Amino acid sequence: MKKMIIVCSERMHKKISSKKNCVFLDPVSVKKDIRSLIKQLIYQNIKTVIIIDECIVLDKSVKDDIFIVTDHINMTGDNPLIGKNDDSVGPRFPDMTDAYSPELRETLKRLLSDNSIDYRKSILACSEKPIEDHEVLSKLKSLNCHISNFSIPWVSIAANHAGMRVAGLALRKDADIDLSFIDRL
């Protein structure tokens, strides 16, 4: 099964040694061009997408640097599927029950564990702005939502619309992480 790794951070792009099966996007391109990128991946018969990007850790007590995304909460009031639906890509309202494939999450867990890399599973808050409201932060924490990022959910929604299997890996912003394990995905 063909897979594609979508990396949404220029800083991480420079740290990944193997560029094979990788697409590198900047955050502006994610919002503007994600539907056309997913359509190109469909034409290449890509069935699996692994999204990697930096995240902001919302809970200061959390010390982990790597997070396997289990779900997301879209706090933007927007999504990449707004507008005319392209029925050749997918249904108007895709099933987002397992927006992040349980099987792919297990694969990521094994890969990280096999490489002695600590990680945490977390729900991700999709937000374009910093989340500063203490009540909102407290509620998110109670939901096991410890990280925030815009690109991972945006790509996930568009890829799920196309029927692709999706995994999300979020890396603490500014953490010095050895990304050589990505080459084994």
C-alpha positions in Angstrom: 0.0 0.0 0.0 1.4 3.3 -1.0 1.8 5.9 1.7 2.9 9.6 1.9 4.4 11.5 4.8 3.2 15.1 4.9 5.5 17.3 6.9 4.1 20.8 7.7 7.2 22.4 9.3 10.2 23.8 7.4 12.4 23.3 10.5 11.6 19.5 10.5 12.0 19.3 6.7 15.7 20.2 7.2 16.1 17.4 9.8 14.6 14.5 7.8 17.3 12.7 5.9 15.2 10.7 3.5 12.9 12.8 1.4 11.4 9.7 -0.3 7.6 9.6 0.0 7.5 13.0 1.7 5.6 16.2 0.8 6.6 19.3 2.6 4.1 22.1 3.2 4.2 25.4 4.9 1.2 26.4 7.1 -0.1 28.8 4.5 -0.2 26.1 1.8 -2.0 23.7 4.2 -5.0 26.1 4.5 -4.9 27.3 0.9 -4.0 24.2 -1.1 -4.8 21.0 0.9 -7.7 19.9 -1.2 -5.7 20.1 -4.4 -2.8 18.2 -2.7 -5.1 15.4 -1.6 -6.5 15.2 -5.1 -3.0 14.7 -6.5 -2.3 12.0 -3.9 -5.5 10.2 -5.0 -4.2 10.2 -8.6 -0.9 8.7 -7.3 -3.0 5.9 -5.6 -1.8 7.0 -2.1 -4.1 5.3 0.5 -2.2 6.3 3.7 -1.1 9.7 5.0 1.1 10.3 8.0 1.1 13.9 9.0 4.0 15.3 11.0 4.1 18.8 12.4 5.2 20.9 15.4 2.7 21.6 18.2 2.2 23.9 21.1 1.9 22.1 24.4 -1.0 23.6 26.3 -0.4 21.9 29.6 2.8 23.1 31.2 3.0 20.0 33.4 3.4 17.8 30.3 7.1 17.2 29.6 6.8 14.9 26.6 8.2 16.1 23.2 6.4 13.6 20.9 2.6 13.0 20.7 0.6 10.5 18.8 -2.6 12.2 17.8 -5.7 10.2 18.8 -8.3 12.7 17.8 -8.8 16.5 17.4 -11.2 19.2 18.5 -11.7 21.8 15.7 -11.9 25.2 17.4 -11.6 27.3 14.3 -15.2 27.3 13.1 -13.8 26.4 9.7 -12.7 23.3 7.8 -11.1 22.5 4.4 -14.3 20.9 3.1 -16.4 24.2 3.1 -17.5 25.0 -0.4 -18.6 22.9 -3.3 -18.0 19.2 -2.8 -16.0 17.3 -5.3 -17.8 14.0 -5.4 -14.9 12.4 -7.2 -12.8 12.8 -4.1 -15.3 11.8 -1.4 -18.7 12.2 0.2 -20.0 15.6 1.4 -19.8 14.5 5.0 -17.0 12.0 5.6 -17.0 9.7 8.6 -14.6 11.1 11.1 -15.1 8.5 13.8 -11.5 7.3 13.5 -10.0 10.3 11.9 -6.6 8.9 13.1 -6.4 5.2 12.2 -6.1 3.0 15.3 -3.9 0.6 13.3 -1.5 3.4 12.2 -1.4 4.7 15.8 -0.3 1.2 16.9 2.4 1.3 14.1 3.7 4.6 15.4 3.7 3.3 19.0 5.8 0.3 18.0 8.2 2.4 16.0 8.7 4.9 18.8 9.0 2.1 21.4 11.4 0.1 19.3 13.6 3.2 19.1 13.3 3.9 22.8 11.5 7.2 22.2 9.1 8.4 24.8 5.8 9.7 23.6 2.3 10.5 24.8 -1.1 9.9 23.2 -3.2 13.1 23.1 -6.2 14.7 21.5 -5.2 17.9 19.6 -6.9 21.3 19.7 -7.1 22.7 16.2 -6.7 26.5 16.6 -5.1 29.2 14.5 -4.6 31.4 17.5 -2.9 30.8 20.9 -5.4 29.3 23.4 -5.0 31.5 26.5 -8.4 31.3 28.3 -7.9 29.4 31.6 -11.4 27.9 31.5 -10.9 26.6 28.0 -7.4 25.2 28.9 -8.9 23.5 31.9 -11.7 21.9 29.8 -9.2 20.8 27.1 -6.9 19.2 29.8 -9.9 17.3 31.2 -10.5 15.9 27.7 -6.9 14.6 27.4 -6.2 17.5 25.0 -2.6 18.6 25.8 -1.5 20.1 22.4 -2.5 22.6 19.8 -1.8 22.7 16.1 -3.6 23.8 13.0 -2.2 21.8 10.1 -2.6 18.2 11.4 -6.4 18.3 11.7 -6.8 20.3 8.5 -4.8 17.7 6.5 -6.6 14.9 8.4 -10.1 16.2 7.5 -9.2 16.5 3.8 -7.5 13.1 3.7 -10.4 11.4 5.5 -12.7 13.0 3.0 -10.8 11.1 0.3 -11.1 7.8 2.2 -7.4 7.7 3.2 -6.0 6.2 6.4 -4.4 8.9 8.5 -1.9 9.1 11.4 -0.8 12.3 13.1 2.5 12.8 14.9 3.0 16.1 16.8 6.4 17.2 18.0 6.8 19.9 20.7 7.8 23.2 19.0 11.5 24.0 19.5 12.3 20.6 21.0 15.6 19.1 19.7 14.3 15.8 18.5 16.2 13.2 16.5 13.9 12.6 13.5 15.9 9.7 12.0 13.1 7.3 13.1 10.8 9.0 10.5 12.8 7.3 7.7 11.5 3.9 9.0 7.9 4.8 8.6 
